[in-house]
Amino acid sequence: MTIHNLDKTNSVLNHFIAEIRDREIQKDAMRFRRNIERIGEILSYELSQELGFKDYNVQTPLGEKKTQLVSDQLVLCSVLRAGLPLHQGILNYFDQIENAFISAYRLHSSDEEFEIKVEYLATPSLDNKILILADPMLATGSSLAAVYEVLKKMGHMKQLHIVAVIAAEKGIDFVSQYFPENTHLWVATVDQELNSKGYIVPGLGDAGDLAFGSKL
Ligand code: URA
C-alpha cells in the first residue's frame, strides 16, 4: 500500500483540520461539514495525480490545445453517515464519478467491544473501475475492512483508493496489511492514539454526530 499523508507539508489544509478539531468551532455543524468537504476537495486534487490520463484536444475560440484528461472510470463509495460531507468534497472534483453508499456501524457488546454491522448498500458495478472509499475517521480500520468485504463482490475493481481525514497509526498499520498491495491511502493528518472505545486521540470526537447531530 502507498500511504500519502498530506500533513507532512504546511499548507492551508492545516487551517481546515484545526477548525474541525477545535471544540468551540466544531459546535457550528455547517462549518464542520464544509471544512470536511474542503478537505475532501484537497485530497481529491492530490489523488487525481495517481489516476490514468488520456490525450484530449481542446478547441478554443483561437485554436487548439492538447491536454490530458482522466481516463479511468471512477466509483466513489462513502460509509454512511459520517462520510457524506467528505463524499460531497470528492464529488465536487470528479464530475463523471459514479456513486455508491454503504452503511457501517459499531454494534457494542460492552463499552470496549464491538463488531461492525453492514446493512445497506447501493452501488453500480465495480468491474474494471477505480474505487474511492471515503471514511473521514480511520480508527481501527475494521469498518473499512467490513465494507470492503461486501464491495469486492460487486465486480473486479481495478484499484482501490482509501480517503480519510484523520487516521490513527494503528488503523494505518491494519489497512496496510489488509488491503491489496496496489491500494493507495490518502489522509489529511495522522494521530498517534486510540482510546479504549476505539476513538482517535486527540482526533475530533464523533464525526457523524458533529456533522449531523447526536443519535440515540
Ligand atoms: N469515528 C469517529 O467519528 N471518531 C473517531 O475518533 C473514530 C471513529
Residues whose N, C-alpha, C, O or C-beta is under 5 A from the ligand:
A	BS01	URA	M137 A139 G198 Y199 I200 G203 G205 D206 A207 G208
